[in-house]
Amino acid sequence: MNYRTLEIDHGGGMLATIWLNRPGHGNALDAVMLEELAAAFAGLANLAQLRAVVLAARGPQFCVGSALDWRGELAASPPAWRRADADLAGLLQTMQALPAPVVARVQGDCQGAGAGLVAACDIALAAGHAGFCLPEAQADAALTAYIPWLEQAAGARAARRYLLTAERLSAFEAKQIGLVHEAVAADALHERTDAIVAALLQANNKKVFGERIWNTADKMDKATGSPAA
């Protein structure tokens, strides 16, 4: 598949990297990126040799949420908005159900649905200068399917606060609430990610414990594809 919004690095081995590749737009999620992410993760799910996936981003920002122009289109068409939100829910469920663990390498700012992508990953690492904002800009036209994943990662109380206030969190505050596992110096992010990936490649434990720990199929809201409360 020829991707317009992503780059996929996978030479057939045990590790694959998915790069969000709309740096001129802050790697904002739009209909094309949503479709391509779903296709990319679905394709990786069929690779028996895969033991780890890194989700990373080109440019200074990780993902600034859903694209404003796309949200404008969705706001004008409630059926299109519902389809897009359902597609986002399906993507996040596919990510967490992937047989190989997914590691988010957050090198820059992350907002809204971008934070949802991070929350759906098994492990999340962030550069110390990265900032997080949980709601989308112009929240009245925002996608919402990612919110249960924020609640699962950061806890319902913390997620509620930061969604309501739209306060910006530092990477270290994101670590305190559980949205990311580690916040490290920017120049150490690649090295720390490599160390985590090396441990994953050796352990291969998601295939062992996935049904009991990571596979949330029995805990999912069947209508939305989101974690049940």
Secondary structure, DSSP 8 states (H G I E B T S, - for coil): ---SSEEEE--SSSEEEEEE--GGGTT-B-HHHHHHHHHHHHHHTT-TT--EEEEEESSS-SB-SB-HHHHHHHHT-HHHHHHHHHHHHHHHHHHHH-SS-EEEEE-S-EETHHHHHHHHSSEEEEETT-EEE-S-SSGGG---TTHHHHHHHH-HHHHHHHHHH---EEHHHHHHHTS-SEEE-GGGHHHHHHHHHHHHHHH--HHHHTTTTT--GGGEETTTTEE--
